[in-house]
Structures are given as C-alpha cells and as structure tokens.
C-alpha cells in the first residue's frame, strides 16, 4: 500500500511567500491611503498584480492538496477541500507517463495518470511524499499502460 500526500515543507514555503505578498499588498494600500507617495496608476497596477499572484498561489495550493493511495489493484484519490473520494481500479488507467526535467542543476520528476473517465492526476517528486513508491507500483502493476519517453 503506497500513500502519497503533499509535502508539508512545500506548503510552509508557499505560505511564507503568501504572507510576504499579503504584507506587501497591505503596505502598498496603507501608503496609498495615508501618503499617496506614488501616482494612482502605480497603486492600481501593483495591487492588481500582487492580488493576482496571491490568488494563483492559493488556487495552486488548494488544488494540490490531495491524498492518493495506491494498493490492492486500486488508486484512491481523496480531495479533502472538495469533500470527494474517487477509487479507480488499475484496469481504468488509460495511460501513465513519467516526465523528467532538469532545471538549475536539479531533477524534477512528474508522473501523470489518465483514467477512462477523462480525469487525470499529476504527482511530482518535489511536492509529494512517496513519489518513487508510486512510480515503482505503477511500473509493477500497470506496465502495459506506460508511455515510453522519447529523448529530445
């Protein structure tokens, strides 16, 4: 039984970035209301951009908060924020693929699994625990559905 859950360290880092962005937004709005040091267009652009980045980070954090269990010839996906749980037998896997990207001398890996009901999930080694266990489980139990990577 393989249990994949989000890495807490990733969510702590993203939360700290959110706190810094929120603090910057509050300081810009405070400066606008008390001093008005900059022209109006600066406040409009800066507040819009910071708010957009905050919302994008929040959506990423909430969408990524899922727990996946693989074992007993099933993959169970639990989304606590939606309050839903979906179990897929291994026979419902259409295809799965592991991608490897090297950036900044670090290796990022991601596995994407597509199911017959047109749903898919992605799990990365930097955002989830037990990533290698999931890949080994898929290689062992769903070898036929694996898409072979082409070297570029």
C-alpha positions in Angstrom: 0.0 0.0 0.0 1.5 3.3 -1.1 0.2 6.5 0.5 1.1 9.8 -1.3 0.5 13.0 0.5 1.6 16.6 0.0 5.0 17.6 1.5 4.4 19.9 4.4 7.7 21.8 3.7 6.3 22.8 0.3 3.2 24.2 1.8 5.1 26.0 4.5 7.3 27.7 1.9 4.3 28.7 -0.2 2.6 30.0 2.9 5.6 32.2 3.7 5.5 33.6 0.2 1.8 34.3 0.6 2.5 36.1 3.9 5.2 38.3 2.3 2.9 39.1 -0.7 0.0 39.9 1.6 2.2 42.1 3.7 3.4 43.9 0.6 -0.2 44.4 -0.5 -1.2 45.8 2.9 1.8 48.2 2.9 1.0 49.5 -0.6 -2.6 50.1 0.3 -1.6 51.8 3.6 0.8 54.0 1.7 -2.0 54.9 -0.8 -4.4 55.8 2.0 -2.1 57.8 4.2 0.6 59.3 2.0 0.0 58.8 -1.7 3.7 58.8 -2.5 3.2 57.4 -6.0 0.9 58.2 -8.9 -2.5 56.4 -8.9 -1.6 54.1 -11.9 1.2 52.6 -9.8 -1.1 51.6 -7.0 -3.6 50.2 -9.5 -1.0 48.1 -11.3 0.9 47.0 -8.2 -2.2 46.0 -6.2 -3.7 44.1 -9.2 -0.5 42.2 -9.9 0.1 41.2 -6.3 -3.6 40.2 -5.8 -3.4 38.1 -9.0 -0.2 36.3 -7.8 -1.8 35.7 -4.4 -4.9 34.2 -6.0 -2.8 32.0 -8.3 -0.8 30.7 -5.4 -3.9 30.0 -3.3 -5.5 28.1 -6.2 -2.3 26.0 -6.7 -2.1 25.2 -3.0 -5.8 24.2 -2.8 -5.8 22.2 -6.0 -2.6 20.3 -5.0 -4.0 19.4 -1.5 -4.9 15.8 -2.3 -4.1 12.4 -0.9 -3.5 9.4 -3.1 -3.4 5.8 -2.0 -2.3 3.1 -4.4 -2.6 -0.6 -3.5 -4.8 -3.7 -3.8 -5.1 -3.0 -7.5 -6.8 0.4 -7.0 -5.8 4.0 -6.9 -7.9 6.1 -4.5 -7.8 9.9 -4.8 -9.1 11.9 -1.8 -9.7 15.7 -2.3 -10.4 17.0 1.2 -11.2 20.6 0.1 -13.9 19.3 -2.3 -15.0 16.6 0.1 -14.8 13.9 -2.5 -13.1 10.5 -2.8 -12.7 8.5 -6.1 -11.4 5.0 -6.4 -10.1 3.7 -9.7 -9.2 0.1 -10.4 -5.9 -0.3 -12.3 -7.9 -1.5 -15.3 -9.3 2.0 -15.7 -5.9 3.6 -16.3 -5.7 4.6 -19.9 -2.1 5.7 -19.8 0.6 7.0 -17.5 3.8 8.8 -18.1 6.8 9.9 -16.1 8.5 13.1 -17.2 11.9 14.2 -16.1 13.1 17.9 -16.4 16.5 19.2 -15.4 16.4 22.8 -14.4 19.0 24.7 -12.3 21.0 21.5 -12.0 18.1 19.9 -10.2 16.0 17.0 -11.4 12.2 17.4 -11.3 10.1 14.4 -12.0 6.3 14.2 -12.5 4.1 11.3 -13.2 0.7 11.9 -14.9 -2.0 9.2 -14.8 -5.0 9.4 -17.2 -8.2 7.4 -16.4 -11.0 6.2 -18.6 -13.5 8.8 -17.2 -11.3 11.6 -18.7 -9.8 12.5 -15.4 -6.1 12.7 -14.7 -3.8 13.3 -11.8 -0.2 14.5 -11.7 2.2 13.8 -8.8 5.7 15.4 -8.6 8.7 14.4 -6.6 9.1 17.9 -5.1 5.5 18.4 -3.9 4.6 14.9 -2.8 6.0 12.3 -0.5 6.4 8.6 -1.6 6.7 9.6 -5.2 9.2 6.8 -6.1 7.0 4.2 -4.4 4.0 5.3 -6.6 6.2 5.1 -9.8 7.5 1.6 -8.8 3.9 0.5 -8.0 2.8 1.6 -11.5 5.8 0.0 -13.2 5.0 -3.2 -11.4 1.2 -3.3 -11.8 0.4 -1.1 -14.9 3.4 -1.7 -17.1 1.2 -2.0 -20.3 -0.3 1.5 -19.9 3.1 3.2 -19.5 4.0 5.7 -22.3 7.7 5.4 -23.2 9.6 8.7 -23.0 11.4 9.9 -26.1 14.8 11.6 -25.6 14.9 15.1 -27.0 
